[in-house]
Structures are given as structure tokens and as C-alpha cells.
Amino acid sequence: MTNKKLRDYMLELKRSAQLVDDPETPLEEAIAAYQAGAEAYQKCMAILESAEQKIKVIDESLQSGERDV
């Protein structure tokens, strides 16, 4: 598995959306782009959910007066 970042997946999602939206894109290619976009979207969401959990842990730690996270 590669070590891609949120930005990389967002760019993949954007490229996929552009291909799907382009009326010149052949149907099979548009379907493949849609699938790639859906996968990139899922990866973006996983990264964002992980970040949200980390932020919650930090916030809870700060609220309880702890200094080490």
C-alpha cells in the first residue's frame, strides 16, 4: 500500500469527476473513473475521520488538564 496523503486522493477524485463529466469520455472509461473516484472518496473520508478522532483525543486531553498526548 502506498503512503498517499489526503491531497493526493482529492486530486484523484477531481480527475475522476472531470472524466465522468466529460461527454467525450467513452462509457467504459467513465465507469472506471467513477469507480476510482469512489475509492478515492472512501480513502479521503477515512483520513478525515482519523484526523477527527485524533483531534477529539487532543481536546479531551486538554479539557482534563493533561499535557501529554
Backbone as a printed PyTorch tensor [residue, N CA C, xyz], in Angstrom:
tensor([[[  0.8510,  -1.1930,   0.0000],
         [  0.0000,   0.0000,   0.0000],
         [  0.8850,   1.2410,   0.0000]],

        [[  0.5160,   2.1890,  -0.8080],
         [  1.3010,   3.4150,  -0.8930],
         [  0.9460,   4.3500,   0.2560]],

        [[  1.8160,   5.2900,   0.4980],
         [  1.6150,   6.2440,   1.5790],
         [  1.1110,   7.5640,   0.9990]],

        [[ -0.0820,   7.5320,   0.4530],
         [ -0.6500,   8.7340,  -0.1430],
         [ -1.2540,   9.6220,   0.9270]],

        [[ -1.3500,  10.8720,   0.6050],
         [ -1.9110,  11.8530,   1.5210],
         [ -3.2880,  12.2790,   1.0300]],

        [[ -3.9920,  12.9710,   1.8940],
         [ -5.3330,  13.4510,   1.5760],
         [ -5.3310,  14.2170,   0.2570]],

        [[ -4.3570,  15.0680,   0.0790],
         [ -4.2830,  15.8840,  -1.1400],
         [ -4.2150,  15.0000,  -2.3980]],

        [[ -3.4440,  13.9170,  -2.3330],
         [ -3.3190,  13.0060,  -3.4670],
         [ -4.6670,  12.3740,  -3.8210]],

        [[ -5.3820,  11.9250,  -2.7960],
         [ -6.6890,  11.3160,  -3.0360],
         [ -7.7010,  12.3460,  -3.5420]],

        [[ -7.6050,  13.5680,  -3.0520],
         [ -8.5100,  14.6160,  -3.5250],
         [ -8.2480,  14.9240,  -5.0000]],

        [[ -6.9850,  14.9180,  -5.4000],
         [ -6.6570,  15.1320,  -6.8160],
         [ -7.1820,  13.9910,  -7.6800]],

        [[ -7.0630,  12.7530,  -7.1760],
         [ -7.6150,  11.6090,  -7.8960],
         [ -9.1240,  11.7560,  -8.0580]],

        [[ -9.7730,  12.1840,  -6.9950],
         [-11.2260,  12.3740,  -7.0270],
         [-11.6060,  13.4430,  -8.0460]],

        [[-10.8480,  14.5240,  -8.0780],
         [-11.1140,  15.6010,  -9.0290],
         [-10.9280,  15.1190, -10.4720]],

        [[ -9.8370,  14.3940, -10.7270],
         [ -9.6010,  13.8730, -12.0800],
         [-10.7070,  12.9170, -12.5090]],

        [[-11.1320,  12.0780, -11.5750],
         [-12.2040,  11.1300, -11.8750],
         [-13.4960,  11.8700, -12.2180]],

        [[-13.8080,  12.8940, -11.4320],
         [-15.0240,  13.6700, -11.6840],
         [-14.9640,  14.3490, -13.0450]],

        [[-13.7960,  14.8610, -13.4060],
         [-13.6540,  15.5140, -14.7100],
         [-13.8850,  14.5270, -15.8500]],

        [[-13.3500,  13.3110, -15.7140],
         [-13.5600,  12.3000, -16.7510],
         [-15.0300,  11.9010, -16.8520]],

        [[-15.6590,  11.7100, -15.7110],
         [-17.0730,  11.3180, -15.7110],
         [-17.9350,  12.4190, -16.3130]],

        [[-17.6130,  13.6650, -16.0260],
         [-18.3960,  14.7930, -16.5310],
         [-18.1590,  15.0920, -18.0080]],

        [[-17.0510,  14.6310, -18.5470],
         [-16.7070,  14.9170, -19.9440],
         [-17.5480,  14.0490, -20.8830]],

        [[-18.3770,  14.6650, -21.7180],
         [-19.2220,  13.8850, -22.6300],
         [-18.4160,  13.1080, -23.6740]],

        [[-17.1520,  13.4460, -23.8480],
         [-16.2930,  12.7470, -24.8110],
         [-15.6710,  11.4730, -24.2280]],

        [[-15.7900,  11.2950, -22.9130],
         [-15.2210,  10.1100, -22.2820],
         [-16.0620,   8.8890, -22.6520]],

        [[-15.4170,   7.8500, -23.1910],
         [-16.1610,   6.6130, -23.5070],
         [-16.7910,   6.0250, -22.2390]],

        [[-17.8910,   5.3280, -22.4070],
         [-18.6580,   4.8060, -21.2830],
         [-17.8110,   3.9400, -20.3570]],

        [[-17.0620,   3.0010, -20.9050],
         [-16.2520,   2.1180, -20.0670],
         [-15.2180,   2.9040, -19.2630]],

        [[-14.6230,   3.9020, -19.8910],
         [-13.6460,   4.7320, -19.1940],
         [-14.3240,   5.5640, -18.1090]],

        [[-15.5140,   6.0480, -18.3830],
         [-16.2620,   6.8260, -17.3890],
         [-16.6250,   5.9580, -16.1920]],

        [[-16.9940,   4.7150, -16.4460],
         [-17.3260,   3.7990, -15.3440],
         [-16.0890,   3.5150, -14.4980]],

        [[-14.9520,   3.2900, -15.1500],
         [-13.6950,   3.0510, -14.4250],
         [-13.3060,   4.2910, -13.6160]],

        [[-13.5110,   5.4700, -14.1890],
         [-13.1990,   6.7150, -13.4880],
         [-14.1240,   6.8940, -12.2910]],

        [[-15.3810,   6.5370, -12.4560],
         [-16.3380,   6.6230, -11.3600],
         [-15.9080,   5.7200, -10.2090]],

        [[-15.5020,   4.4960, -10.5480],
         [-15.0530,   3.5540,  -9.5230],
         [-13.8010,   4.0790,  -8.8110]],

        [[-12.8540,   4.5960,  -9.5770],
         [-11.6340,   5.1500,  -8.9900],
         [-11.9720,   6.3370,  -8.0880]],

        [[-12.9150,   7.1570,  -8.5200],
         [-13.3390,   8.2960,  -7.7180],
         [-14.0090,   7.8650,  -6.4260]],

        [[-14.8270,   6.8330,  -6.5020],
         [-15.4970,   6.3290,  -5.3010],
         [-14.4760,   5.7900,  -4.3040]],

        [[-13.4550,   5.1070,  -4.8050],
         [-12.4070,   4.5880,  -3.9360],
         [-11.5940,   5.7330,  -3.3210]],

        [[-11.2820,   6.7430,  -4.1150],
         [-10.5440,   7.9030,  -3.6020],
         [-11.3730,   8.6220,  -2.5410]],

        [[-12.6800,   8.7280,  -2.7710],
         [-13.5740,   9.3610,  -1.8020],
         [-13.5470,   8.6050,  -0.4710]],

        [[-13.6170,   7.2800,  -0.5380],
         [-13.5910,   6.4760,   0.6830],
         [-12.2850,   6.6770,   1.4430]],

        [[-11.1880,   6.7620,   0.7230],
         [ -9.8930,   6.9700,   1.3680],
         [ -9.8110,   8.3640,   1.9860]],

        [[-10.3530,   9.3580,   1.3000],
         [-10.4000,  10.7220,   1.8660],
         [-11.1850,  10.7110,   3.1680]],

        [[-12.3310,  10.0610,   3.1490],
         [-13.1740,  10.0280,   4.3400],
         [-12.4730,   9.3110,   5.4880]],

        [[-11.7640,   8.2360,   5.2030],
         [-11.0450,   7.5080,   6.2580],
         [ -9.9670,   8.3880,   6.8750]],

        [[ -9.2360,   9.1200,   6.0430],
         [ -8.1930,  10.0180,   6.5430],
         [ -8.8150,  11.1170,   7.4010]],

        [[ -9.9200,  11.6920,   6.9260],
         [-10.5740,  12.7680,   7.6800],
         [-11.1620,  12.2650,   9.0010]],

        [[-11.7420,  11.0690,   8.9870],
         [-12.2920,  10.5090,  10.2170],
         [-11.1820,  10.2260,  11.2300]],

        [[-10.0500,   9.7470,  10.7500],
         [ -8.9090,   9.5040,  11.6270],
         [ -8.4230,  10.8150,  12.2420]],

        [[ -8.3400,  11.8440,  11.4250],
         [ -7.9150,  13.1550,  11.9210],
         [ -8.9050,  13.6790,  12.9590]],

        [[-10.1820,  13.4880,  12.7000],
         [-11.2060,  13.9460,  13.6450],
         [-11.0590,  13.2330,  14.9910]],

        [[-10.7930,  11.9340,  14.9520],
         [-10.6070,  11.1840,  16.1980],
         [ -9.3860,  11.6920,  16.9680]],

        [[ -8.3010,  11.9750,  16.2540],
         [ -7.0930,  12.4880,  16.8990],
         [ -7.3730,  13.8400,  17.5550]],

        [[ -8.1290,  14.6800,  16.8700],
         [ -8.4770,  15.9990,  17.4200],
         [ -9.3290,  15.8440,  18.6700]],

        [[-10.2680,  14.8940,  18.6610],
         [-11.1070,  14.6570,  19.8410],
         [-10.2580,  14.2200,  21.0290]],

        [[ -9.2790,  13.3490,  20.7710],
         [ -8.4000,  12.8890,  21.8430],
         [ -7.6100,  14.0600,  22.4140]],

        [[ -7.0930,  14.9060,  21.5450],
         [ -6.3430,  16.0810,  21.9960],
         [ -7.2340,  17.0090,  22.8040]],

        [[ -8.4360,  17.2850,  22.2950],
         [ -9.3700,  18.1650,  23.0020],
         [ -9.7310,  17.6060,  24.3760]],

        [[-10.0210,  16.3080,  24.4340],
         [-10.3780,  15.6820,  25.7040],
         [ -9.2070,  15.7430,  26.6750]],

        [[ -8.0120,  15.5380,  26.1550],
         [ -6.8110,  15.6030,  26.9810],
         [ -6.6140,  17.0160,  27.5410]],

        [[ -6.8110,  18.0020,  26.7070],
         [ -6.6510,  19.3900,  27.1400],
         [ -7.7240,  19.7850,  28.1610]],

        [[ -8.9340,  19.3010,  27.9480],
         [-10.0260,  19.6260,  28.8670],
         [ -9.8370,  18.9810,  30.2340]],

        [[ -9.1810,  17.8310,  30.2450],
         [ -8.9690,  17.1480,  31.5250],
         [ -7.7100,  17.6350,  32.2220]],

        [[ -6.9680,  18.5360,  31.5700],
         [ -5.8010,  19.1300,  32.1820],
         [ -4.5070,  18.3770,  31.9260]],

        [[ -4.5620,  17.3260,  31.1270],
         [ -3.3520,  16.5660,  30.8250],
         [ -2.5120,  17.3480,  29.8290]],

        [[ -1.2230,  17.1970,  29.9050],
         [ -0.3080,  17.8830,  28.9910],
         [  0.2500,  16.9390,  27.9370]],

        [[  0.3650,  15.6560,  28.2420],
         [  0.9590,  14.6840,  27.3040],
         [ -0.1420,  14.0480,  26.4660]],

        [[  0.0480,  14.0730,  25.1540],
         [ -0.9290,  13.4720,  24.2370],
         [ -0.2630,  12.3580,  23.4890]]])
